[in-house]
Amino acid sequence: MLGRKVKLCDMYRRPVASGIVMAEEKSKIVMGKKLGEEYLEIFVLIAYDPDAPLFVRDRDRETIKDAIGSHIIWFRDFVHLEEEI
């Protein structure tokens, strides 16, 4: 999925943002956490639901609108290729 455009979904499987997969390496640390088996590093492009909460928050980013233009981590199970939705 590296470099692919994806949709980020919330816990109800509704798309909340679009982004690009930047990393999948399990040992990479993003937002203070290892990606491991659970997460992907995503560059957030567009918010569909700007007020949707991030799964992992930090001091500066709590919602999707805070993350536009930055790299975040998102649960792999809630990341879908653009053409899958």
TORKOL-4160 file (C-alpha; in steps of 0.2 Angstrom, whole numbers, padded with zeros to 4 digits, m for minus):
85
<pt num="1" X="0000" Y="0000" Z="0000"/>
<pt num="2" X="0015" Y="0011" Z="0001"/>
<pt num="3" X="0012" Y="0027" Z="m0009"/>
<pt num="4" X="m0006" Y="0023" Z="m0012"/>
<pt num="5" X="m0020" Y="0035" Z="m0010"/>
<pt num="6" X="m0032" Y="0029" Z="0004"/>
<pt num="7" X="m0047" Y="0033" Z="0014"/>
<pt num="8" X="m0046" Y="0034" Z="0033"/>
<pt num="9" X="m0062" Y="0027" Z="0041"/>
<pt num="10" X="m0069" Y="0029" Z="0059"/>
<pt num="11" X="m0074" Y="0015" Z="0070"/>
<pt num="12" X="m0091" Y="0014" Z="0061"/>
<pt num="13" X="m0081" Y="0012" Z="0045"/>
<pt num="14" X="m0087" Y="0029" Z="0038"/>
<pt num="15" X="m0074" Y="0038" Z="0028"/>
<pt num="16" X="m0067" Y="0053" Z="0038"/>
<pt num="17" X="m0052" Y="0058" Z="0027"/>
<pt num="18" X="m0041" Y="0054" Z="0012"/>
<pt num="19" X="m0023" Y="0052" Z="0013"/>
<pt num="20" X="m0007" Y="0044" Z="0006"/>
<pt num="21" X="0002" Y="0029" Z="0014"/>
<pt num="22" X="0019" Y="0035" Z="0019"/>
<pt num="23" X="0026" Y="0020" Z="0029"/>
<pt num="24" X="0022" Y="0002" Z="0034"/>
<pt num="25" X="0038" Y="m0003" Z="0042"/>
<pt num="26" X="0034" Y="m0011" Z="0059"/>
<pt num="27" X="0049" Y="m0003" Z="0068"/>
<pt num="28" X="0046" Y="0015" Z="0062"/>
<pt num="29" X="0040" Y="0027" Z="0076"/>
<pt num="30" X="0027" Y="0040" Z="0071"/>
<pt num="31" X="0018" Y="0051" Z="0084"/>
<pt num="32" X="0028" Y="0043" Z="0098"/>
<pt num="33" X="0022" Y="0025" Z="0094"/>
<pt num="34" X="0029" Y="0011" Z="0084"/>
<pt num="35" X="0019" Y="0006" Z="0068"/>
<pt num="36" X="0020" Y="m0012" Z="0073"/>
<pt num="37" X="0006" Y="m0023" Z="0066"/>
<pt num="38" X="m0008" Y="m0011" Z="0070"/>
<pt num="39" X="m0004" Y="0006" Z="0062"/>
<pt num="40" X="0001" Y="0014" Z="0045"/>
<pt num="41" X="0009" Y="0031" Z="0043"/>
<pt num="42" X="m0003" Y="0042" Z="0033"/>
<pt num="43" X="m0001" Y="0059" Z="0026"/>
<pt num="44" X="m0018" Y="0067" Z="0027"/>
<pt num="45" X="m0024" Y="0076" Z="0012"/>
<pt num="46" X="m0042" Y="0080" Z="0014"/>
<pt num="47" X="m0055" Y="0080" Z="0028"/>
<pt num="48" X="m0072" Y="0073" Z="0024"/>
<pt num="49" X="m0077" Y="0074" Z="0043"/>
<pt num="50" X="m0066" Y="0088" Z="0050"/>
<pt num="51" X="m0071" Y="0085" Z="0068"/>
<pt num="52" X="m0069" Y="0066" Z="0068"/>
<pt num="53" X="m0057" Y="0062" Z="0082"/>
<pt num="54" X="m0040" Y="0054" Z="0078"/>
<pt num="55" X="m0037" Y="0037" Z="0085"/>
<pt num="56" X="m0020" Y="0043" Z="0092"/>
<pt num="57" X="m0019" Y="0061" Z="0097"/>
<pt num="58" X="m0004" Y="0072" Z="0102"/>
<pt num="59" X="m0002" Y="0089" Z="0109"/>
<pt num="60" X="m0006" Y="0098" Z="0093"/>
<pt num="61" X="m0018" Y="0086" Z="0084"/>
<pt num="62" X="m0034" Y="0079" Z="0091"/>
<pt num="63" X="m0046" Y="0079" Z="0076"/>
<pt num="64" X="m0044" Y="0076" Z="0057"/>
<pt num="65" X="m0044" Y="0095" Z="0053"/>
<pt num="66" X="m0029" Y="0097" Z="0065"/>
<pt num="67" X="m0020" Y="0083" Z="0055"/>
<pt num="68" X="m0022" Y="0090" Z="0037"/>
<pt num="69" X="m0005" Y="0092" Z="0029"/>
<pt num="70" X="0004" Y="0081" Z="0042"/>
<pt num="71" X="0009" Y="0063" Z="0045"/>
<pt num="72" X="m0001" Y="0053" Z="0058"/>
<pt num="73" X="m0004" Y="0035" Z="0062"/>
<pt num="74" X="m0020" Y="0026" Z="0058"/>
<pt num="75" X="m0026" Y="0008" Z="0062"/>
<pt num="76" X="m0022" Y="m0003" Z="0047"/>
<pt num="77" X="m0040" Y="m0011" Z="0048"/>
<pt num="78" X="m0048" Y="0006" Z="0045"/>
<pt num="79" X="m0037" Y="0011" Z="0030"/>
<pt num="80" X="m0044" Y="0007" Z="0013"/>
<pt num="81" X="m0038" Y="0009" Z="m0004"/>
<pt num="82" X="m0048" Y="0023" Z="m0014"/>
<pt num="83" X="m0055" Y="0010" Z="m0026"/>
<pt num="84" X="m0061" Y="m0001" Z="m0011"/>
<pt num="85" X="m0074" Y="0011" Z="m0005"/>
